[in-house]
Structures are given as structure tokens and as C-alpha cells.
């Protein structure tokens, strides 16, 4: 699946942080987009979760886990496919 920067932003906002703004800067969004693409392309949820485990030092404080986040990212990406 080819994921553009704008699609990666939409996936991230839907799955992780609806308040994420373009004001975060191009470099930050480029990094996020690369990681979203990696999560979507990962062979398994476990591998996808490992890719983003470092994103937040406080996963547990918000009752979230890298695995749950990876699942949301992959589900959001599926919804961006034509015909979904």
C-alpha cells in the first residue's frame, strides 16, 4: 500500500492523536509518516508494536500499549484503501 504524507497524517490522527497539527513541523511529520508506513507494512502486529514502542514513555499512564496503537494504525490504514 502506497501511503502519502497526507494519508499518513490522517491515519496518525485517527489512530493516535486527533489533535496532532501540521504546526508540529515537516521534519516531525516525515518521521511519523515513515513509522506509520513501517507499522502498516509490518508482517505482524507484534512486529508493528515493536516499531512504535518508543513513541511514548507513558503508554501505561494513558492505559494504552504499543500493540493497541499498532492495531489502530493498521485498521485506520485499511479504511483509507479504495473501496474500504
N, C-alpha and C positions, 0 to 999 in steps of 0.2 A: 504494500500500500504506500503510495506516494503521499507524504504529509507536508504540505506547505507550512510556512511560518504562521500564516493566519489560521490555518486549521489547527496547528499545534497550540496556538493561543486559546482557541475555542475549546479544545479538549482539556487543556490545563484548567481553564476557568470552570468548566463544567464539573470536572473530576476532583479538583484540589482546592481552588481558591477563586470564587466568583468575583472577588474584589480586586484581583490582580489587574494592574493597569499598565497601559503602554508607557507610562511615565517611569516604569522600572528600568527602562533603557534597552537599547537594541542588543547590547552585548549580553545582558541578563536573559532576554528573551531568546536569543540564539542558543544559549546554553540549555535553557529549559526545553526548547524545541528539539534539540539533539537528544535530550534524555527522554522526552515523550516518544520520539521515533524509536529509540532503543527499547523502551518498555513495550511498545506496540509490536515490535519485531521479535521480541524475546520468545524463545520456544515454549517456555512455561511461565506460569505466574510466579513460581519460586525464583526463577532467574530474573524476572521483571522486578520483583520486590527487592532483590539484592542490588539492582541497579540504582534504586532510589532510596535505599535505606538511610543514606547520609543526608537526605534533603532536610530533615528536621531533627533537631536534637531532642525535641519534645513530643515525639509521636504519642507517647503514652499519656501525656498531660491533656491531650485532646481526645483521648480514647480512640486513637487511630493507629494503624500499623502500616508499614510499607506494603504488605501484601494486600490489604484492603484498598490502599491508594492505587496500587498497580492494577487491581481488578477494575476500579472505577475508570482509570485511564483507558484501559483496553476496551471497556464497554462503551465509553464515550467515543472512542475512535471508530468502533463498529457503527455507531449511529451516524457518523459523518460519511460513510460509504454511500454511493449512489444506490438507490433502491432500498435503503435501510428503513 
